[in-house]
Amino acid sequence: MSFEENLSRLVTRYDELQALLMNATGPKFVQLSKEFSDIGPLVEEIQTLRRLQREMEDAKTLAASGDADMRDMAEEEFHRLKAEVTAQEDKVRVSLIPKDEADAKNAILEVRAGTGGEEAALFAAELFRMYERYAARKGWKFEIVDLNETGLGGFKEAIANITGRNVFARLKFESGVHRVQRVPETEGSGRVHTSAATVAVMPEAEEVDIEINPEDLRIETMRSQGAGGQHVNKTESAIRITHVPTGFFVKCQEEKSQHKNRARAMSILRAKLYDVKRQKLDAERSADRKSKVGTGDRSERIRTYNFPQGRVTDHRINLTLYNIAAVMEGAGIDEIVDALTAEDQAERMAQLN
């Protein structure tokens, strides 16, 4: 189907939906309303494109038939409109790219220390705080679910629930291995060390997204624990839930209420299972290609933070920025995310074409 045929099909369907909604009731009305609202903004962009195309053709006709002064004005108008048409066509093409249904969802963030011992744990803690600062800048809510701290301020593992507008869409490309190159504070000789931490970003799943059989769960209660007496209480409020068929387990101890910890643990477990389901479907859809912005494989090295040189390099799109301080403060992340999103859109558009 050509680009124009695709646009005509969408406009026709939009008109059909308007007519069908006049007589629809109950669940059918809800279903049609959702489809109508989903394609409405795109149809508006198509209508804008067609208006610009008509105006461009009018200017072209006028440039060929008017007097000298009129021709000059019409030609100038034609070239201006031609540029607008091209820009609007690109906007419509981007809108035609199939949407990731999870983009609008909240996200579960997991950061784990990788190779590098205590230095890796310290880097994991810095990454976790980087995302916390980024969330604050975006106006998102950042709730710590579980922390496994070391005695020197590092994190072996840290989990947070991030809620807000389009959280997963902005963070989904962060999954993978993040590498740091710097001189550790404990290094006396000044030698640069390389350590790593693994980041996983999963869309928060609703019960309708993934069904969990209660019989597949093993639920344990325990007392909360933490470094230096933090997060400790005398009741068994901490929860550990294991999904026996997959071996996935989640521990939550940040809340004083066992009920709240259980609810949060179930939310994370649901997100893990939903993430596996999404990755499996994505692998089936894109078996013949590998995305330039990453496969989502947690073992894939995606970014290097080189502190001596003050640079951050994203290896998937060969992007290097010399603003490591801004990135670690959360202020420089958008530049990386925007570049990754643009690359993903370009690739999806190429596949669509």
Summary of the structure (lengths in Angstrom):
residues: 353
radius of gyration: 25.8
end to end distance: 9.5
largest distance: 91.3
contacts: 1053
relative contact order: 0.10
helix: 50%
strand: 21%
